[in-house]
Amino acid sequence: MFFRKATMLDISAVVAIYDGARRILRESGIPQWQEGVPGRESFITDVQDGVAYVLEDEGKVIATVQIIDSEPYYDKISDGVWTENSAMVAHRVAVSNECRKKGVGSAILSYAEELAKKNGKKALRLDTHELNYRMRGMLEKNGYIAVGTVHMPSGESRVAYEKVLK
């Protein structure tokens, strides 16, 4: 597998991954991502900002993630605290439906963690919907700890996760 920055050439593959993930979430009764974001426009912005990444296997994009330096709505956390001040944030973690349950989600997190360490960060942070038990389970399996609740600009709350990097 090969982890790299995404390009505009990846747009069809990434949008298909987002659409597949959105369908799985909807079928599972999870309202996360049902408003069309992430989608084509957010991916284009992420590529232009240099924060979109993909995981490729045998020339095919099989997962994607957005990795940013900070998230303003993470400044206020309720029901807990962040344990590290120096952290990067991963959003929009998505795996193609064909590759689900094959360790690809864990792999893309591992690459994101390495990128954070290369940038001198001591932790990687994420958030997810409280009903997204698949994502929460994958995060916990990979050493992430639920540290509280963050509130998105829309007012929706998300479970905040953090992993201290070694």
Buried (B, 14 or more C-beta within 10 A) or exposed (E): BEBEBBEEEBBEBBBBBBBBBBEBBEEEEBEBBEEEEBBBEBBBEBBEEEBBBBBBBEEEBBBBBBBBEEBEBBEEBEEBEBBBEEBBBBBBBBBBEEBBEEEBBEBBBBBBBEBBBEEEBBBBBBBBBBBBEBBBEBBEEBBBEBBBBBBEEEEEBBBBBBBEBE
